[in-house]
Amino acid sequence: MNVNVEADRPDARCLLFALTKGRRAMLAGALALTALAVLAELVPFVLLYRALERLIEAPQTLAAALPGWAAWLGGALLLKYLAYGLAYLLSHHAAYAIQAGTRRQLVSRLARAPLPWLHGQGSGALKQSVVQDVERLEAFLAHHTVEASAAVLAPLCAAALLFWVDARLALAVLAVGPLALLGALAFLPGSRRDHDLFNRATAALNNATVEFLRNMPVMKVFCPAGTGFPLLRGRLHDYYRLAGRITRRTVPGWALFTSLLGAHLLLVLPVGAWLHVRGEVGAAQVAFAVLLGAGVFRPLLKVSRFFMDVPEIFAGLRRMAPILAISPPPRLPAGRVAAPVEVRLAEVRFTYPSRPVLRGVSLCLPPGSFNVLLGPSGAGKSTVARLVAGVLVPQAGEVSLNGEPVAALDEGERAGLIALATQEVFLFSGSIRDNLCLARPDASAGALRRALRVAQAEALVEGLPRGWDTPVRELGTRLSGGERQRIAVARALLAGTPVLVLDEATAFADSLTQRAFFRALRAEYPERTVLAVAHRLHGLERADRIFVLEQGVVTASGDHARLMRESAYYRSMWRLEALNEQWALASGGEAAHG
Ligand SMILES: Nc1ncnc2c1ncn2[C@@H]1O[C@H](COP(=O)(O)OP(=O)(O)OP(=O)(O)O)[C@@H](O)[C@H]1O
């Protein structure tokens, strides 16, 4: 798998720049139009200045000037309306296009992502990148392109206008800006740490809430009073304690900042009066500075929201980076592995981050053979199944098909060679047939029926309201665990792969169904190389080879007779099962007689 190493600490700005490719002209257009709208917003202030001048110096000429000013005002309003309207149109258009493009890229990379990499990602984390992070980016670009740039440009233009009127009055108005900033900065130390803590507390609370909601039915059974989930209570407590602390810390700084920003009169009034008394500025200039100064910094409050959103957006971009860095592995010539297939594990070692699981496992599954993997819980059986299926890659040793390492196979080629059915069954929306034909959409009705018959699912599908055309959604929770599992097994059989891995895929089946399934599997698909992980032996004692895995190593292998001689674990398992079966028969017989 090619995942850029840089992706671990990717530069979010570079990524943002790359994602906006092809839409930058539109965003630049939105910015230009915003600037035009901000300029149009200044026209009323210029007119106000002229009006004040006339009012003070020549009030009799005011009436004659009014119609012209009204036309200017109307024109400026129209221009502002058009410029803002077009700017929002462009920014939204660009943002939606970037959203769609980013999602398309993420989804296509994920579709090409190697199975082992996908297996290591949580579905929640992937959902956050593909859904929430992209949506947040869209909202940010659509709104902040116009609003944040207007909030920055408006004070700049207002300041330029003040300087045009009088530089000293302008400085008196603008001086409160740095003062407000200094006041706010005094409360800033520790805010980054608070921000990190808050993010962590929010994530922990979200996880606890999801766990609580998921486990609510169990909670209802065991603790109807709802007192049995201390984790959520603890997380809620931590969250509100932290939120309270951050609020107490930030509110004084924020209040000082907003109060000082509106306190321009403190300086401009005495300075203006002093300059006026000295005859250096007119009353109109002082009045204009007072009026314009009242709103000069107000837009900056919006910019603070922009800065609050930026870290979130950049964090989202950093989460997307590893997905976007996935590049398809180089295409190797297909068809290097042809059926029938021999599966070989050579000295395979595998360690999960938590602990080592396989400590040198070697297996050989000859072409067309039927193999069973048994062992106590936690021995590593599912890990072996996932390694054979190419979902995991061993840290040492090799898993190969006809001598070709599974890890080196093209994704498409691997999918055409190995099918995996596990206990966890995922049926996606669509009909039962769509689910069955996932790997082979062109499967014939005959192949479909054969797979269903072998998977012991024929009667089940026939009993559905519309047979295999029944939509899964229509069934809701009607399918039991065992029924879903049978559909999944039929899907794996229908894939037509020469290697079939069944990881406890018959766990829900009763002993008779399991027996019938394995018998039919051997009879109908004798050419397939099968590895079945199982807990129960029903129907498996006739397997070509049985492997016993204990604590990450194969402790015995061979046929039933050999294992009965050589493996204490196998013997005890077999006796226990024989005992269970006798007991079941006896109790069945008693029931029949009674
Ligand atoms: N994704 C994972 N991350 C960390 N540890 C894991 C992971 N999957 C499995 N393990 C651990 O590896 C060990 C072997 O797990 P595995 O599922 O392969 O065993 P198993 O023999 O199939 O067990 P069982 O019969 O109970 O299903 C277990 O201790 C398990 O907790």
The ligand as an ORCA input file, in Angstrom:
! r2SCAN-3c Opt
* xyz 0 1
  N      -8.108     -6.174     15.761
  C      -7.505     -6.663     16.848
  N      -6.734     -5.863     17.609
  C      -6.105     -6.337     18.698
  N      -6.191     -7.607     19.129
  C      -6.945     -8.449     18.412
  C      -7.638     -8.021     17.245
  N      -8.314     -9.073     16.746
  C      -8.044    -10.114     17.573
  N      -7.226     -9.731     18.559
  C      -6.696    -10.573     19.644
  O      -5.925    -11.599     19.054
  C      -6.157    -12.822     19.697
  C      -6.568    -13.873     18.665
  O      -7.794    -13.461     18.111
  P      -8.548    -14.358     17.038
  O      -9.852    -13.709     16.768
  O      -7.661    -14.625     15.885
  O      -8.743    -15.704     17.887
  P      -9.722    -16.937     17.622
  O      -8.918    -18.145     17.816
  O     -10.409    -16.780     16.303
  O     -10.744    -16.752     18.813
  P     -12.319    -17.124     18.838
  O     -12.424    -18.604     18.636
  O     -12.748    -16.717     20.213
  O     -12.987    -16.341     17.744
  C      -7.220    -12.580     20.742
  O      -6.593    -12.465     22.001
  C      -7.832    -11.272     20.364
  O      -8.203    -10.538     21.515
*
